[in-house]
Amino acid sequence: MTYLYHSRSLLFRFSHRARFIKASELIAASPGQVILDYGCADGRLLQSLIPSGAKLLGFDPSPDMQRQLKA
């Protein structure tokens, strides 16, 4: 599966990155919070939340994505 940040299109990559930035702002995670990203794909959103100090958990129900993450 190819995600927008792997796209050759600059517009697609820009919009995908902008959505993660906005989502991180809206979540406003703080130390001690627990954040679950259900459908996390490769964990890009969770990676953007690491500096918050929150406990981060990710799960993706897609068997294909689970295989990719284990690899």
mmJSON file of the N, C-alpha and C atoms, coordinates in Angstrom:
{"data_MODEL":{"atom_site":{
"group_PDB":["ATOM","ATOM","ATOM","ATOM","ATOM","ATOM","ATOM","ATOM","ATOM","ATOM","ATOM","ATOM","ATOM","ATOM","ATOM","ATOM","ATOM","ATOM","ATOM","ATOM","ATOM","ATOM","ATOM","ATOM","ATOM","ATOM","ATOM","ATOM","ATOM","ATOM","ATOM","ATOM","ATOM","ATOM","ATOM","ATOM","ATOM","ATOM","ATOM","ATOM","ATOM","ATOM","ATOM","ATOM","ATOM","ATOM","ATOM","ATOM","ATOM","ATOM","ATOM","ATOM","ATOM","ATOM","ATOM","ATOM","ATOM","ATOM","ATOM","ATOM","ATOM","ATOM","ATOM","ATOM","ATOM","ATOM","ATOM","ATOM","ATOM","ATOM","ATOM","ATOM","ATOM","ATOM","ATOM","ATOM","ATOM","ATOM","ATOM","ATOM","ATOM","ATOM","ATOM","ATOM","ATOM","ATOM","ATOM","ATOM","ATOM","ATOM","ATOM","ATOM","ATOM","ATOM","ATOM","ATOM","ATOM","ATOM","ATOM","ATOM","ATOM","ATOM","ATOM","ATOM","ATOM","ATOM","ATOM","ATOM","ATOM","ATOM","ATOM","ATOM","ATOM","ATOM","ATOM","ATOM","ATOM","ATOM","ATOM","ATOM","ATOM","ATOM","ATOM","ATOM","ATOM","ATOM","ATOM","ATOM","ATOM","ATOM","ATOM","ATOM","ATOM","ATOM","ATOM","ATOM","ATOM","ATOM","ATOM","ATOM","ATOM","ATOM","ATOM","ATOM","ATOM","ATOM","ATOM","ATOM","ATOM","ATOM","ATOM","ATOM","ATOM","ATOM","ATOM","ATOM","ATOM","ATOM","ATOM","ATOM","ATOM","ATOM","ATOM","ATOM","ATOM","ATOM","ATOM","ATOM","ATOM","ATOM","ATOM","ATOM","ATOM","ATOM","ATOM","ATOM","ATOM","ATOM","ATOM","ATOM","ATOM","ATOM","ATOM","ATOM","ATOM","ATOM","ATOM","ATOM","ATOM","ATOM","ATOM","ATOM","ATOM","ATOM","ATOM","ATOM","ATOM","ATOM","ATOM","ATOM","ATOM","ATOM","ATOM","ATOM","ATOM","ATOM","ATOM","ATOM","ATOM","ATOM","ATOM","ATOM","ATOM"],
"id":[1,2,3,4,5,6,7,8,9,10,11,12,13,14,15,16,17,18,19,20,21,22,23,24,25,26,27,28,29,30,31,32,33,34,35,36,37,38,39,40,41,42,43,44,45,46,47,48,49,50,51,52,53,54,55,56,57,58,59,60,61,62,63,64,65,66,67,68,69,70,71,72,73,74,75,76,77,78,79,80,81,82,83,84,85,86,87,88,89,90,91,92,93,94,95,96,97,98,99,100,101,102,103,104,105,106,107,108,109,110,111,112,113,114,115,116,117,118,119,120,121,122,123,124,125,126,127,128,129,130,131,132,133,134,135,136,137,138,139,140,141,142,143,144,145,146,147,148,149,150,151,152,153,154,155,156,157,158,159,160,161,162,163,164,165,166,167,168,169,170,171,172,173,174,175,176,177,178,179,180,181,182,183,184,185,186,187,188,189,190,191,192,193,194,195,196,197,198,199,200,201,202,203,204,205,206,207,208,209,210,211,212,213],
"type_symbol":["N","C","C","N","C","C","N","C","C","N","C","C","N","C","C","N","C","C","N","C","C","N","C","C","N","C","C","N","C","C","N","C","C","N","C","C","N","C","C","N","C","C","N","C","C","N","C","C","N","C","C","N","C","C","N","C","C","N","C","C","N","C","C","N","C","C","N","C","C","N","C","C","N","C","C","N","C","C","N","C","C","N","C","C","N","C","C","N","C","C","N","C","C","N","C","C","N","C","C","N","C","C","N","C","C","N","C","C","N","C","C","N","C","C","N","C","C","N","C","C","N","C","C","N","C","C","N","C","C","N","C","C","N","C","C","N","C","C","N","C","C","N","C","C","N","C","C","N","C","C","N","C","C","N","C","C","N","C","C","N","C","C","N","C","C","N","C","C","N","C","C","N","C","C","N","C","C","N","C","C","N","C","C","N","C","C","N","C","C","N","C","C","N","C","C","N","C","C","N","C","C","N","C","C","N","C","C","N","C","C","N","C","C"],
"label_atom_id":["N","CA","C","N","CA","C","N","CA","C","N","CA","C","N","CA","C","N","CA","C","N","CA","C","N","CA","C","N","CA","C","N","CA","C","N","CA","C","N","CA","C","N","CA","C","N","CA","C","N","CA","C","N","CA","C","N","CA","C","N","CA","C","N","CA","C","N","CA","C","N","CA","C","N","CA","C","N","CA","C","N","CA","C","N","CA","C","N","CA","C","N","CA","C","N","CA","C","N","CA","C","N","CA","C","N","CA","C","N","CA","C","N","CA","C","N","CA","C","N","CA","C","N","CA","C","N","CA","C","N","CA","C","N","CA","C","N","CA","C","N","CA","C","N","CA","C","N","CA","C","N","CA","C","N","CA","C","N","CA","C","N","CA","C","N","CA","C","N","CA","C","N","CA","C","N","CA","C","N","CA","C","N","CA","C","N","CA","C","N","CA","C","N","CA","C","N","CA","C","N","CA","C","N","CA","C","N","CA","C","N","CA","C","N","CA","C","N","CA","C","N","CA","C","N","CA","C","N","CA","C","N","CA","C","N","CA","C","N","CA","C","N","CA","C","N","CA","C"],
"label_alt_id":[null,null,null,null,null,null,null,null,null,null,null,null,null,null,null,null,null,null,null,null,null,null,null,null,null,null,null,null,null,null,null,null,null,null,null,null,null,null,null,null,null,null,null,null,null,null,null,null,null,null,null,null,null,null,null,null,null,null,null,null,null,null,null,null,null,null,null,null,null,null,null,null,null,null,null,null,null,null,null,null,null,null,null,null,null,null,null,null,null,null,null,null,null,null,null,null,null,null,null,null,null,null,null,null,null,null,null,null,null,null,null,null,null,null,null,null,null,null,null,null,null,null,null,null,null,null,null,null,null,null,null,null,null,null,null,null,null,null,null,null,null,null,null,null,null,null,null,null,null,null,null,null,null,null,null,null,null,null,null,null,null,null,null,null,null,null,null,null,null,null,null,null,null,null,null,null,null,null,null,null,null,null,null,null,null,null,null,null,null,null,null,null,null,null,null,null,null,null,null,null,null,null,null,null,null,null,null,null,null,null,null,null,null],
"label_comp_id":["MET","MET","MET","THR","THR","THR","TYR","TYR","TYR","LEU","LEU","LEU","TYR","TYR","TYR","HIS","HIS","HIS","SER","SER","SER","ARG","ARG","ARG","SER","SER","SER","LEU","LEU","LEU","LEU","LEU","LEU","PHE","PHE","PHE","ARG","ARG","ARG","PHE","PHE","PHE","SER","SER","SER","HIS","HIS","HIS","ARG","ARG","ARG","ALA","ALA","ALA","ARG","ARG","ARG","PHE","PHE","PHE","ILE","ILE","ILE","LYS","LYS","LYS","ALA","ALA","ALA","SER","SER","SER","GLU","GLU","GLU","LEU","LEU","LEU","ILE","ILE","ILE","ALA","ALA","ALA","ALA","ALA","ALA","SER","SER","SER","PRO","PRO","PRO","GLY","GLY","GLY","GLN","GLN","GLN","VAL","VAL","VAL","ILE","ILE","ILE","LEU","LEU","LEU","ASP","ASP","ASP","TYR","TYR","TYR","GLY","GLY","GLY","CYS","CYS","CYS","ALA","ALA","ALA","ASP","ASP","ASP","GLY","GLY","GLY","ARG","ARG","ARG","LEU","LEU","LEU","LEU","LEU","LEU","GLN","GLN","GLN","SER","SER","SER","LEU","LEU","LEU","ILE","ILE","ILE","PRO","PRO","PRO","SER","SER","SER","GLY","GLY","GLY","ALA","ALA","ALA","LYS","LYS","LYS","LEU","LEU","LEU","LEU","LEU","LEU","GLY","GLY","GLY","PHE","PHE","PHE","ASP","ASP","ASP","PRO","PRO","PRO","SER","SER","SER","PRO","PRO","PRO","ASP","ASP","ASP","MET","MET","MET","GLN","GLN","GLN","ARG","ARG","ARG","GLN","GLN","GLN","LEU","LEU","LEU","LYS","LYS","LYS","ALA","ALA","ALA"],
"label_asym_id":["A","A","A","A","A","A","A","A","A","A","A","A","A","A","A","A","A","A","A","A","A","A","A","A","A","A","A","A","A","A","A","A","A","A","A","A","A","A","A","A","A","A","A","A","A","A","A","A","A","A","A","A","A","A","A","A","A","A","A","A","A","A","A","A","A","A","A","A","A","A","A","A","A","A","A","A","A","A","A","A","A","A","A","A","A","A","A","A","A","A","A","A","A","A","A","A","A","A","A","A","A","A","A","A","A","A","A","A","A","A","A","A","A","A","A","A","A","A","A","A","A","A","A","A","A","A","A","A","A","A","A","A","A","A","A","A","A","A","A","A","A","A","A","A","A","A","A","A","A","A","A","A","A","A","A","A","A","A","A","A","A","A","A","A","A","A","A","A","A","A","A","A","A","A","A","A","A","A","A","A","A","A","A","A","A","A","A","A","A","A","A","A","A","A","A","A","A","A","A","A","A","A","A","A","A","A","A","A","A","A","A","A","A"],
"label_entity_id":["1","1","1","1","1","1","1","1","1","1","1","1","1","1","1","1","1","1","1","1","1","1","1","1","1","1","1","1","1","1","1","1","1","1","1","1","1","1","1","1","1","1","1","1","1","1","1","1","1","1","1","1","1","1","1","1","1","1","1","1","1","1","1","1","1","1","1","1","1","1","1","1","1","1","1","1","1","1","1","1","1","1","1","1","1","1","1","1","1","1","1","1","1","1","1","1","1","1","1","1","1","1","1","1","1","1","1","1","1","1","1","1","1","1","1","1","1","1","1","1","1","1","1","1","1","1","1","1","1","1","1","1","1","1","1","1","1","1","1","1","1","1","1","1","1","1","1","1","1","1","1","1","1","1","1","1","1","1","1","1","1","1","1","1","1","1","1","1","1","1","1","1","1","1","1","1","1","1","1","1","1","1","1","1","1","1","1","1","1","1","1","1","1","1","1","1","1","1","1","1","1","1","1","1","1","1","1","1","1","1","1","1","1"],
"label_seq_id":[1,1,1,2,2,2,3,3,3,4,4,4,5,5,5,6,6,6,7,7,7,8,8,8,9,9,9,10,10,10,11,11,11,12,12,12,13,13,13,14,14,14,15,15,15,16,16,16,17,17,17,18,18,18,19,19,19,20,20,20,21,21,21,22,22,22,23,23,23,24,24,24,25,25,25,26,26,26,27,27,27,28,28,28,29,29,29,30,30,30,31,31,31,32,32,32,33,33,33,34,34,34,35,35,35,36,36,36,37,37,37,38,38,38,39,39,39,40,40,40,41,41,41,42,42,42,43,43,43,44,44,44,45,45,45,46,46,46,47,47,47,48,48,48,49,49,49,50,50,50,51,51,51,52,52,52,53,53,53,54,54,54,55,55,55,56,56,56,57,57,57,58,58,58,59,59,59,60,60,60,61,61,61,62,62,62,63,63,63,64,64,64,65,65,65,66,66,66,67,67,67,68,68,68,69,69,69,70,70,70,71,71,71],
"pdbx_PDB_ins_code":[null,null,null,null,null,null,null,null,null,null,null,null,null,null,null,null,null,null,null,null,null,null,null,null,null,null,null,null,null,null,null,null,null,null,null,null,null,null,null,null,null,null,null,null,null,null,null,null,null,null,null,null,null,null,null,null,null,null,null,null,null,null,null,null,null,null,null,null,null,null,null,null,null,null,null,null,null,null,null,null,null,null,null,null,null,null,null,null,null,null,null,null,null,null,null,null,null,null,null,null,null,null,null,null,null,null,null,null,null,null,null,null,null,null,null,null,null,null,null,null,null,null,null,null,null,null,null,null,null,null,null,null,null,null,null,null,null,null,null,null,null,null,null,null,null,null,null,null,null,null,null,null,null,null,null,null,null,null,null,null,null,null,null,null,null,null,null,null,null,null,null,null,null,null,null,null,null,null,null,null,null,null,null,null,null,null,null,null,null,null,null,null,null,null,null,null,null,null,null,null,null,null,null,null,null,null,null,null,null,null,null,null,null],
"Cartn_x":[0.846,0.0,0.893,0.598,1.373,0.59,1.224,0.586,0.987,0.243,0.449,1.832,2.465,3.782,4.848,4.496,5.411,5.11,4.106,3.667,4.726,4.747,5.632,5.096,3.821,3.181,3.51,4.096,4.413,3.146,2.068,0.807,0.264,0.269,-0.205,0.657,1.974,2.861,2.634,2.49,2.258,0.954,-0.119,-1.415,-1.421,-0.753,-0.701,0.062,1.195,1.99,1.197,0.498,-0.287,-1.377,-1.975,-3.021,-2.447,-1.244,-0.627,-0.257,0.223,0.557,-0.695,-1.776,-3.031,-3.586,-3.547,-4.04,-3.241,-1.929,-1.088,-1.469,-1.742,-2.164,-3.506,-4.451,-5.781,-5.754,-4.893,-4.786,-4.226,-3.267,-2.645,-2.263,-1.527,-1.111,-0.173,-0.236,0.639,1.161,2.224,2.788,1.724,1.754,0.808,-0.45,-0.782,-1.939,-1.609,-2.648,-2.496,-3.238,-2.537,-3.105,-3.092,-4.259,-4.367,-4.684,-3.853,-4.094,-4.531,-5.844,-6.397,-6.413,-5.734,-5.563,-4.328,-3.277,-2.092,-1.192,-1.457,-0.587,0.846,1.751,3.153,3.506,2.521,2.757,3.234,3.052,3.537,2.926,1.63,1.008,1.602,1.767,2.347,3.766,4.52,5.879,5.863,4.864,4.797,4.417,3.874,3.449,4.498,5.597,6.63,7.094,7.365,7.84,6.86,5.598,4.596,4.804,5.469,5.649,4.471,3.463,2.308,2.703,1.949,2.149,1.399,2.092,1.525,1.368,0.178,-0.13,-0.714,-0.276,-0.813,-1.232,-2.324,-2.806,-3.39,-3.081,-3.689,-4.306,-5.607,-6.285,-5.951,-5.306,-4.989,-3.89,-4.165,-3.12,-1.886,-2.116,-0.982,-0.116,-0.735,0.028,0.726,0.095,0.731,1.989,1.925,3.112,4.229,3.869,4.877,5.507,4.694,5.229,6.138,5.8,6.642,7.976,7.959,9.204,10.065],
"Cartn_y":[-1.175,0.0,1.24,2.181,3.412,4.544,5.231,6.351,7.648,8.684,9.954,10.544,10.286,10.874,10.172,9.06,8.389,8.778,9.58,9.968,10.807,10.718,11.572,12.994,13.155,14.467,15.315,16.455,17.38,17.832,18.043,18.481,17.418,16.158,15.084,14.992,15.055,14.963,16.134,17.33,18.516,18.393,17.993,17.915,16.829,15.723,14.637,15.101,15.749,16.254,17.303,18.174,19.22,18.62,17.524,16.879,16.33,15.743,15.219,16.349,17.446,18.59,19.105,19.277,19.769,18.78,17.494,16.478,16.514,16.667,16.743,17.942,19.069,20.267,20.048,19.423,19.198,18.206,17.218,16.23,16.866,17.766,18.479,17.519,16.481,15.468,16.071,15.522,15.986,14.785,14.98,13.873,13.211,11.892,11.144,10.711,11.38,10.962,9.669,8.896,7.715,7.975,7.841,8.088,6.78,6.351,5.173,5.63,5.23,5.506,4.191,4.045,2.842,3.054,2.177,2.353,3.201,2.924,3.783,3.66,2.697,2.467,2.305,3.172,3.02,3.833,4.427,5.159,6.586,7.141,8.503,9.524,9.423,10.367,10.192,8.956,8.72,9.263,9.139,9.688,11.191,11.866,13.317,13.699,12.746,13.018,12.634,12.036,11.599,12.73,13.93,15.003,15.397,15.022,15.409,14.707,13.553,12.794,11.904,11.865,10.988,9.538,8.611,7.197,6.915,6.405,6.254,4.78,4.436,3.074,3.114,2.195,2.14,0.741,0.639,-0.647,-0.433,-1.346,-1.311,-2.681,-2.733,-4.007,-4.681,-3.979,-4.538,-5.597,-6.845,-7.878,-7.501,-6.841,-6.411,-5.412,-4.446,-3.46,-4.099,-5.048,-5.743,-6.476,-7.108,-7.788,-6.769,-5.632,-4.615,-4.076,-3.858,-3.321,-4.322,-5.608,-6.626,-6.765,-6.505,-6.599,-5.429],
"Cartn_z":[0.0,0.0,0.0,-0.825,-0.903,-0.264,0.639,1.312,0.636,0.898,0.211,0.422,1.576,1.785,0.962,0.319,-0.605,-2.047,-2.248,-3.581,-4.285,-5.58,-6.372,-6.451,-6.142,-6.221,-4.994,-5.224,-4.145,-3.418,-4.155,-3.557,-2.599,-3.003,-2.122,-0.87,-1.018,0.145,1.09,0.536,1.359,2.148,1.476,2.152,3.218,2.962,3.946,5.184,4.976,6.096,6.88,6.171,6.829,7.709,7.272,8.092,9.388,9.334,10.559,11.508,10.986,11.831,12.529,11.778,12.359,13.379,13.067,14.004,15.301,15.206,16.406,17.259,16.616,17.349,18.036,17.34,17.906,19.06,18.975,20.048,21.305,21.148,22.28,23.404,23.056,24.027,25.06,26.259,27.333,28.119,28.888,29.661,30.534,30.56,31.371,30.629,29.548,28.757,28.015,27.722,26.894,25.595,24.473,23.149,22.375,21.887,21.042,19.629,18.697,17.278,16.649,16.469,15.859,14.349,13.637,12.2,11.94,12.701,12.72,11.492,10.623,9.455,9.946,9.526,9.939,11.181,11.832,13.069,12.893,11.731,11.46,12.43,12.708,13.65,15.047,15.468,16.79,16.876,15.804,15.789,16.033,15.474,15.646,17.079,17.839,19.218,20.258,19.85,20.798,21.714,21.193,22.08,23.191,23.072,24.074,25.411,25.398,26.627,26.966,26.112,26.332,26.057,26.645,26.349,25.05,24.052,22.719,22.355,21.896,21.487,20.082,19.242,17.888,17.523,16.793,16.297,14.919,14.008,12.689,12.419,12.123,11.926,10.59,9.695,8.386,8.506,8.11,8.157,7.339,6.206,5.372,6.125,6.792,7.548,8.734,9.389,10.512,10.058,8.903,8.352,8.073,7.507,7.209,8.485,9.51,10.768,11.467,11.402,12.022,11.298,9.989,9.201,9.569],
"occupancy":[1.0,1.0,1.0,1.0,1.0,1.0,1.0,1.0,1.0,1.0,1.0,1.0,1.0,1.0,1.0,1.0,1.0,1.0,1.0,1.0,1.0,1.0,1.0,1.0,1.0,1.0,1.0,1.0,1.0,1.0,1.0,1.0,1.0,1.0,1.0,1.0,1.0,1.0,1.0,1.0,1.0,1.0,1.0,1.0,1.0,1.0,1.0,1.0,1.0,1.0,1.0,1.0,1.0,1.0,1.0,1.0,1.0,1.0,1.0,1.0,1.0,1.0,1.0,1.0,1.0,1.0,1.0,1.0,1.0,1.0,1.0,1.0,1.0,1.0,1.0,1.0,1.0,1.0,1.0,1.0,1.0,1.0,1.0,1.0,1.0,1.0,1.0,1.0,1.0,1.0,1.0,1.0,1.0,1.0,1.0,1.0,1.0,1.0,1.0,1.0,1.0,1.0,1.0,1.0,1.0,1.0,1.0,1.0,1.0,1.0,1.0,1.0,1.0,1.0,1.0,1.0,1.0,1.0,1.0,1.0,1.0,1.0,1.0,1.0,1.0,1.0,1.0,1.0,1.0,1.0,1.0,1.0,1.0,1.0,1.0,1.0,1.0,1.0,1.0,1.0,1.0,1.0,1.0,1.0,1.0,1.0,1.0,1.0,1.0,1.0,1.0,1.0,1.0,1.0,1.0,1.0,1.0,1.0,1.0,1.0,1.0,1.0,1.0,1.0,1.0,1.0,1.0,1.0,1.0,1.0,1.0,1.0,1.0,1.0,1.0,1.0,1.0,1.0,1.0,1.0,1.0,1.0,1.0,1.0,1.0,1.0,1.0,1.0,1.0,1.0,1.0,1.0,1.0,1.0,1.0,1.0,1.0,1.0,1.0,1.0,1.0,1.0,1.0,1.0,1.0,1.0,1.0,1.0,1.0,1.0,1.0,1.0,1.0],
"B_iso_or_equiv":[0.0,0.0,0.0,0.0,0.0,0.0,0.0,0.0,0.0,0.0,0.0,0.0,0.0,0.0,0.0,0.0,0.0,0.0,0.0,0.0,0.0,0.0,0.0,0.0,0.0,0.0,0.0,0.0,0.0,0.0,0.0,0.0,0.0,0.0,0.0,0.0,0.0,0.0,0.0,0.0,0.0,0.0,0.0,0.0,0.0,0.0,0.0,0.0,0.0,0.0,0.0,0.0,0.0,0.0,0.0,0.0,0.0,0.0,0.0,0.0,0.0,0.0,0.0,0.0,0.0,0.0,0.0,0.0,0.0,0.0,0.0,0.0,0.0,0.0,0.0,0.0,0.0,0.0,0.0,0.0,0.0,0.0,0.0,0.0,0.0,0.0,0.0,0.0,0.0,0.0,0.0,0.0,0.0,0.0,0.0,0.0,0.0,0.0,0.0,0.0,0.0,0.0,0.0,0.0,0.0,0.0,0.0,0.0,0.0,0.0,0.0,0.0,0.0,0.0,0.0,0.0,0.0,0.0,0.0,0.0,0.0,0.0,0.0,0.0,0.0,0.0,0.0,0.0,0.0,0.0,0.0,0.0,0.0,0.0,0.0,0.0,0.0,0.0,0.0,0.0,0.0,0.0,0.0,0.0,0.0,0.0,0.0,0.0,0.0,0.0,0.0,0.0,0.0,0.0,0.0,0.0,0.0,0.0,0.0,0.0,0.0,0.0,0.0,0.0,0.0,0.0,0.0,0.0,0.0,0.0,0.0,0.0,0.0,0.0,0.0,0.0,0.0,0.0,0.0,0.0,0.0,0.0,0.0,0.0,0.0,0.0,0.0,0.0,0.0,0.0,0.0,0.0,0.0,0.0,0.0,0.0,0.0,0.0,0.0,0.0,0.0,0.0,0.0,0.0,0.0,0.0,0.0,0.0,0.0,0.0,0.0,0.0,0.0],
"pdbx_formal_charge":[null,null,null,null,null,null,null,null,null,null,null,null,null,null,null,null,null,null,null,null,null,null,null,null,null,null,null,null,null,null,null,null,null,null,null,null,null,null,null,null,null,null,null,null,null,null,null,null,null,null,null,null,null,null,null,null,null,null,null,null,null,null,null,null,null,null,null,null,null,null,null,null,null,null,null,null,null,null,null,null,null,null,null,null,null,null,null,null,null,null,null,null,null,null,null,null,null,null,null,null,null,null,null,null,null,null,null,null,null,null,null,null,null,null,null,null,null,null,null,null,null,null,null,null,null,null,null,null,null,null,null,null,null,null,null,null,null,null,null,null,null,null,null,null,null,null,null,null,null,null,null,null,null,null,null,null,null,null,null,null,null,null,null,null,null,null,null,null,null,null,null,null,null,null,null,null,null,null,null,null,null,null,null,null,null,null,null,null,null,null,null,null,null,null,null,null,null,null,null,null,null,null,null,null,null,null,null,null,null,null,null,null,null],
"auth_seq_id":[1,1,1,2,2,2,3,3,3,4,4,4,5,5,5,6,6,6,7,7,7,8,8,8,9,9,9,10,10,10,11,11,11,12,12,12,13,13,13,14,14,14,15,15,15,16,16,16,17,17,17,18,18,18,19,19,19,20,20,20,21,21,21,22,22,22,23,23,23,24,24,24,25,25,25,26,26,26,27,27,27,28,28,28,29,29,29,30,30,30,31,31,31,32,32,32,33,33,33,34,34,34,35,35,35,36,36,36,37,37,37,38,38,38,39,39,39,40,40,40,41,41,41,42,42,42,43,43,43,44,44,44,45,45,45,46,46,46,47,47,47,48,48,48,49,49,49,50,50,50,51,51,51,52,52,52,53,53,53,54,54,54,55,55,55,56,56,56,57,57,57,58,58,58,59,59,59,60,60,60,61,61,61,62,62,62,63,63,63,64,64,64,65,65,65,66,66,66,67,67,67,68,68,68,69,69,69,70,70,70,71,71,71],
"auth_comp_id":["MET","MET","MET","THR","THR","THR","TYR","TYR","TYR","LEU","LEU","LEU","TYR","TYR","TYR","HIS","HIS","HIS","SER","SER","SER","ARG","ARG","ARG","SER","SER","SER","LEU","LEU","LEU","LEU","LEU","LEU","PHE","PHE","PHE","ARG","ARG","ARG","PHE","PHE","PHE","SER","SER","SER","HIS","HIS","HIS","ARG","ARG","ARG","ALA","ALA","ALA","ARG","ARG","ARG","PHE","PHE","PHE","ILE","ILE","ILE","LYS","LYS","LYS","ALA","ALA","ALA","SER","SER","SER","GLU","GLU","GLU","LEU","LEU","LEU","ILE","ILE","ILE","ALA","ALA","ALA","ALA","ALA","ALA","SER","SER","SER","PRO","PRO","PRO","GLY","GLY","GLY","GLN","GLN","GLN","VAL","VAL","VAL","ILE","ILE","ILE","LEU","LEU","LEU","ASP","ASP","ASP","TYR","TYR","TYR","GLY","GLY","GLY","CYS","CYS","CYS","ALA","ALA","ALA","ASP","ASP","ASP","GLY","GLY","GLY","ARG","ARG","ARG","LEU","LEU","LEU","LEU","LEU","LEU","GLN","GLN","GLN","SER","SER","SER","LEU","LEU","LEU","ILE","ILE","ILE","PRO","PRO","PRO","SER","SER","SER","GLY","GLY","GLY","ALA","ALA","ALA","LYS","LYS","LYS","LEU","LEU","LEU","LEU","LEU","LEU","GLY","GLY","GLY","PHE","PHE","PHE","ASP","ASP","ASP","PRO","PRO","PRO","SER","SER","SER","PRO","PRO","PRO","ASP","ASP","ASP","MET","MET","MET","GLN","GLN","GLN","ARG","ARG","ARG","GLN","GLN","GLN","LEU","LEU","LEU","LYS","LYS","LYS","ALA","ALA","ALA"],
"auth_asym_id":["A","A","A","A","A","A","A","A","A","A","A","A","A","A","A","A","A","A","A","A","A","A","A","A","A","A","A","A","A","A","A","A","A","A","A","A","A","A","A","A","A","A","A","A","A","A","A","A","A","A","A","A","A","A","A","A","A","A","A","A","A","A","A","A","A","A","A","A","A","A","A","A","A","A","A","A","A","A","A","A","A","A","A","A","A","A","A","A","A","A","A","A","A","A","A","A","A","A","A","A","A","A","A","A","A","A","A","A","A","A","A","A","A","A","A","A","A","A","A","A","A","A","A","A","A","A","A","A","A","A","A","A","A","A","A","A","A","A","A","A","A","A","A","A","A","A","A","A","A","A","A","A","A","A","A","A","A","A","A","A","A","A","A","A","A","A","A","A","A","A","A","A","A","A","A","A","A","A","A","A","A","A","A","A","A","A","A","A","A","A","A","A","A","A","A","A","A","A","A","A","A","A","A","A","A","A","A","A","A","A","A","A","A"],
"auth_atom_id":["N","CA","C","N","CA","C","N","CA","C","N","CA","C","N","CA","C","N","CA","C","N","CA","C","N","CA","C","N","CA","C","N","CA","C","N","CA","C","N","CA","C","N","CA","C","N","CA","C","N","CA","C","N","CA","C","N","CA","C","N","CA","C","N","CA","C","N","CA","C","N","CA","C","N","CA","C","N","CA","C","N","CA","C","N","CA","C","N","CA","C","N","CA","C","N","CA","C","N","CA","C","N","CA","C","N","CA","C","N","CA","C","N","CA","C","N","CA","C","N","CA","C","N","CA","C","N","CA","C","N","CA","C","N","CA","C","N","CA","C","N","CA","C","N","CA","C","N","CA","C","N","CA","C","N","CA","C","N","CA","C","N","CA","C","N","CA","C","N","CA","C","N","CA","C","N","CA","C","N","CA","C","N","CA","C","N","CA","C","N","CA","C","N","CA","C","N","CA","C","N","CA","C","N","CA","C","N","CA","C","N","CA","C","N","CA","C","N","CA","C","N","CA","C","N","CA","C","N","CA","C","N","CA","C","N","CA","C","N","CA","C","N","CA","C","N","CA","C"],
"pdbx_PDB_model_num":[1,1,1,1,1,1,1,1,1,1,1,1,1,1,1,1,1,1,1,1,1,1,1,1,1,1,1,1,1,1,1,1,1,1,1,1,1,1,1,1,1,1,1,1,1,1,1,1,1,1,1,1,1,1,1,1,1,1,1,1,1,1,1,1,1,1,1,1,1,1,1,1,1,1,1,1,1,1,1,1,1,1,1,1,1,1,1,1,1,1,1,1,1,1,1,1,1,1,1,1,1,1,1,1,1,1,1,1,1,1,1,1,1,1,1,1,1,1,1,1,1,1,1,1,1,1,1,1,1,1,1,1,1,1,1,1,1,1,1,1,1,1,1,1,1,1,1,1,1,1,1,1,1,1,1,1,1,1,1,1,1,1,1,1,1,1,1,1,1,1,1,1,1,1,1,1,1,1,1,1,1,1,1,1,1,1,1,1,1,1,1,1,1,1,1,1,1,1,1,1,1,1,1,1,1,1,1,1,1,1,1,1,1]
}}}
